Amino acid sequence: MSQSAGHALTLRGISHAFGQVVAANAIDLDIRPGELVSLLGPSGCGKTTLLKIIAGFLRQTSGDVLVDGASISHLPTNRRRIGIVFQNYALFPHMSVAQNIAYGPIAAGRPKAETDAVVSEMLDVVQMAAFRDRLPRELSGGQQQRVALARCLAIRPRILLLDEPFSALDKNLRLDMQIEIKRLQRQSGITTVMVTHDQEEALGMSDRIAVLSRGNLEQFAPPSDIYDRPASLFVNTFVGTANLLRATVAGISASGAAVRLADGMVIETGRETTLSVGAAVLVAVRPEGMRVSATGGAGAIGAEITAVMPIGPALIYEVTLIDGSSVKVVQEREADAPLAGPVFLHLKPNRITGLFPDHSGDTHKKGN
């Protein structure tokens, strides 16, 4: 499989419109050889459009697609050496597992001996040798997915595209197949682009994530940066769960901005901002970046618990602040009974993910 590995994929100024609807707006992506990159975003954000453009199913309005620095935009799909695993797997129902895998090499005119060797290799790679003579209808969803992946890899693609590959699987099998495909991708070293709307899937599998919104690239970065250092309010609220505290900028120093919350409390955020003193701001904090306690102290914010949910080893608190906004807090479950009634909320400054302009005047909470 080594001959298919290690190719760079570049999208340079890719734009596409369907009538008046802009599906991709000057998208630039430099994907390194051997990377697994996820295109993440809500429905209609442009991720499937980009996948179709890379595969050659759709010709972009402007821009260029390059592999190893050479343009492939002029090439038809069957000459791009790009493999794609579809959401529904698209296996040939009348063909056995082995015949499905052999289809690509046969269509490419490979000798029978070479095709047989490739089929055996791919069956071993996806651990499906015992099922070589079965028809797709005799396989589970996870097994069908493995066959679809093997059929794709059998053509020795330079780039692998995965179109919502786990959406048809139940939760437990989905996790197993995520681990399996990540293992196979690492083993082969093939450059892979995956389309998904599932944040956890993207965060867990990707080397880097391209977050898209309404045809625009919001951020392209490793999962840790996407989660801990989101570049925009959209990324902050779409990926993970975000609490947005309404505040005003109270001061700016070399160590970052200080903000004044609705109850008058001033906290140091450790975050830079281009906003001026007095500007309305949303302070973004993940639920695990806060804790509640029965006692106050420096920087503690008065709050009222409105709901408690125990989930395994953790407790999820919903608390209401003085301005009426509600926030979610996740913390380890203690042996004592969960807290109730009036409490104090403590922010962990190093877990504040960003400061964003508050344009709405009434946006005070956002969960996802």
SVG drawing of the C-alpha trace seen along z (x, -y; Angstrom):
<svg xmlns="http://www.w3.org/2000/svg" viewBox="-34 -52 39 70">
<polyline fill="none" stroke="black" stroke-width="0.4" points="0.0,0.0 3.0,-2.3 2.8,-3.5 -0.5,-5.2 0.7,-7.0 2.1,-10.4 0.6,-12.8 0.0,-16.5 -3.5,-17.9 -3.9,-21.7 -7.1,-23.7 -6.2,-27.1 -9.0,-29.8 -11.8,-27.3 -15.1,-29.0 -18.4,-27.6 -21.9,-28.9 -25.3,-27.3 -27.1,-30.2 -27.1,-32.9 -26.0,-30.5 -22.3,-30.5 -21.3,-27.0 -17.6,-27.7 -16.0,-31.1 -12.3,-31.3 -11.3,-28.2 -7.5,-27.7 -6.3,-24.4 -2.9,-22.9 -3.2,-19.3 0.1,-17.6 1.0,-14.1 -0.4,-11.4 -2.7,-13.7 -6.3,-12.9 -8.3,-16.1 -11.9,-16.5 -14.3,-19.0 -16.6,-19.8 -19.7,-22.0 -23.5,-22.1 -25.7,-21.1 -25.3,-23.5 -21.8,-24.8 -20.0,-23.6 -18.2,-20.5 -19.8,-18.1 -19.3,-20.6 -15.6,-20.6 -15.4,-16.8 -17.2,-16.6 -14.8,-19.2 -11.7,-17.3 -13.2,-14.0 -14.0,-15.7 -17.8,-15.2 -18.2,-18.9 -16.2,-21.6 -15.5,-24.6 -16.5,-28.1 -12.9,-29.3 -9.7,-28.1 -7.6,-25.0 -7.1,-21.6 -3.5,-20.3 -1.9,-17.0 1.8,-17.2 1.8,-20.7 0.3,-19.7 -3.2,-20.8 -5.7,-18.0 -8.7,-20.3 -8.6,-19.5 -8.7,-15.7 -11.9,-13.7 -12.8,-11.7 -11.4,-8.4 -8.0,-9.9 -7.5,-11.7 -6.5,-8.5 -8.7,-9.6 -10.8,-7.0 -14.0,-7.7 -16.1,-5.8 -19.7,-6.9 -22.1,-7.3 -24.2,-4.3 -21.0,-2.3 -22.4,-1.8 -21.3,1.8 -22.4,3.8 -25.2,6.0 -24.8,8.9 -21.0,9.2 -19.2,11.0 -16.9,9.3 -13.9,10.4 -15.5,9.3 -16.4,5.9 -12.7,5.3 -11.5,6.6 -13.7,4.3 -11.3,1.3 -8.2,3.2 -10.1,5.1 -11.6,1.9 -8.1,0.5 -6.9,3.4 -4.7,5.0 -3.5,8.6 -5.5,11.3 -2.5,12.4 -2.0,8.8 -5.7,8.3 -5.9,11.5 -2.9,10.4 -4.4,7.0 -7.7,8.6 -6.0,10.9 -3.9,8.0 -7.0,5.8 -9.0,8.6 -6.2,9.1 -5.8,5.3 -9.5,4.9 -9.6,8.4 -12.4,9.7 -10.6,12.7 -13.2,15.1 -16.0,13.3 -14.6,13.1 -17.4,15.1 -20.3,13.4 -22.7,10.9 -23.1,7.4 -26.6,8.3 -25.0,11.0 -22.8,8.6 -23.3,6.2 -23.0,2.5 -19.5,2.4 -18.4,5.3 -19.9,3.5 -17.9,0.4 -14.7,2.4 -15.4,3.9 -16.1,0.4 -12.8,-0.8 -10.9,2.2 -12.5,1.7 -11.4,-2.0 -7.8,-1.2 -7.5,1.5 -7.1,-1.1 -4.1,-2.5 -5.5,-6.0 -3.3,-9.0 -6.0,-10.6 -8.8,-8.9 -12.2,-10.7 -14.7,-9.6 -18.2,-11.0 -20.0,-10.8 -18.6,-7.2 -20.1,-6.4 -23.5,-7.9 -25.3,-4.6 -23.8,-2.8 -25.1,-2.5 -23.1,-4.3 -21.0,-1.4 -20.1,-0.1 -19.4,-3.7 -16.7,-4.1 -15.2,-0.7 -15.0,-1.7 -13.6,-5.1 -10.7,-3.4 -10.4,-0.8 -10.3,-3.4 -7.9,-5.6 -5.6,-2.5 -5.8,-1.6 -5.2,-5.3 -2.1,-5.4 -0.9,-2.0 -1.2,-3.0 -0.1,-6.6 -2.7,-7.7 -3.8,-11.3 -7.4,-11.3 -10.2,-13.9 -13.4,-13.1 -16.7,-15.0 -18.6,-14.9 -21.0,-17.0 -20.1,-15.1 -17.8,-17.1 -16.6,-14.3 -15.8,-12.2 -13.7,-15.1 -12.0,-15.9 -11.1,-12.2 -9.9,-11.2 -8.4,-14.2 -4.9,-15.6 -6.4,-18.9 -10.0,-20.1 -11.4,-22.6 -14.5,-24.2 -16.8,-25.6 -19.8,-27.9 -22.0,-29.1 -19.2,-28.4 -16.5,-30.1 -13.5,-28.6 -13.7,-29.6 -10.6,-27.8 -8.1,-25.2 -6.2,-23.8 -5.4,-20.8 -8.3,-19.5 -6.8,-21.0 -6.7,-24.5 -10.2,-24.2 -11.5,-23.3 -9.3,-25.4 -8.5,-28.4 -11.4,-28.8 -10.8,-31.6 -14.4,-32.8 -17.6,-32.8 -19.1,-30.3 -16.3,-27.8 -16.6,-28.3 -20.3,-27.5 -20.4,-24.9 -17.6,-22.7 -18.3,-21.4 -20.5,-23.2 -19.9,-26.9 -21.1,-29.1 -21.2,-32.8 -21.1,-35.2 -22.1,-38.8 -19.6,-41.4 -17.9,-44.6 -14.1,-45.2 -12.9,-46.7 -9.2,-47.0 -6.4,-45.8 -2.9,-44.9 0.0,-42.9 -1.4,-39.8 -4.8,-40.2 -8.2,-41.7 -10.1,-42.1 -13.9,-42.0 -16.7,-43.2 -19.6,-40.7 -23.2,-41.7 -22.9,-41.4 -20.0,-43.8 -17.3,-41.2 -14.1,-41.9 -12.1,-38.9 -8.8,-38.6 -9.3,-36.5 -5.7,-36.1 -7.1,-36.6 -6.1,-39.3 -8.8,-41.4 -8.9,-44.2 -12.0,-45.6 -11.7,-48.9 -12.5,-49.4 -16.3,-49.6 -17.1,-47.4 -19.7,-44.7 -18.1,-41.3 -19.0,-37.6 -16.7,-35.6 -16.6,-32.0 -16.0,-29.3 -16.4,-25.5 -18.5,-23.7 -15.4,-22.0 -13.8,-25.4 -16.1,-26.2 -17.0,-24.7 -19.6,-25.3 -19.2,-25.2 -21.1,-26.1 -18.4,-28.6 -17.3,-31.9 -13.9,-33.5 -11.9,-35.7 -13.5,-35.8 -16.5,-33.7 -19.8,-34.6 -23.2,-34.2 -25.5,-31.8 -28.5,-29.6 -28.7,-25.9 -31.7,-25.1 -30.9,-21.6 -28.5,-18.7 -27.8,-15.7 -25.5,-12.9 -23.8,-11.3 -21.4,-8.5 -18.5,-9.9 -19.6,-13.5 -22.3,-16.0 -23.8,-18.5 -25.1,-21.6 -27.3,-24.2 -27.0,-27.4 -28.6,-30.8 -26.6,-34.1 -27.7,-37.4 -28.5,-38.7 -30.8,-35.7 -28.5,-33.9 -27.9,-30.2 -24.7,-28.3 -23.7,-24.6 -21.0,-23.3 -19.4,-19.8 -17.4,-18.6 -16.4,-15.4 -19.1,-13.7 -18.2,-13.7 -19.3,-11.2 -21.5,-13.9 -24.9,-14.7 -25.0,-17.2 -25.3,-20.9 -28.6,-22.7 -29.9,-26.2 -27.6,-29.3 -24.0,-28.5 -20.8,-30.2 -19.5,-29.8 -15.7,-29.8 -14.1,-30.4 -10.8,-28.9 -9.1,-31.7 -6.9,-29.4 -10.0,-27.6 -11.6,-30.8 -11.6,-30.0 -12.1,-33.5 -13.6,-37.0 -16.0,-37.9 -17.9,-41.1 -21.5,-41.1 -23.4,-42.4 -26.8,-41.1 -27.4,-42.8 -29.4,-39.8 -27.3,-36.8 -26.4,-35.3 -26.2,-31.6 -25.4,-29.0 -25.1,-25.3 -24.6,-22.6"/>
</svg>
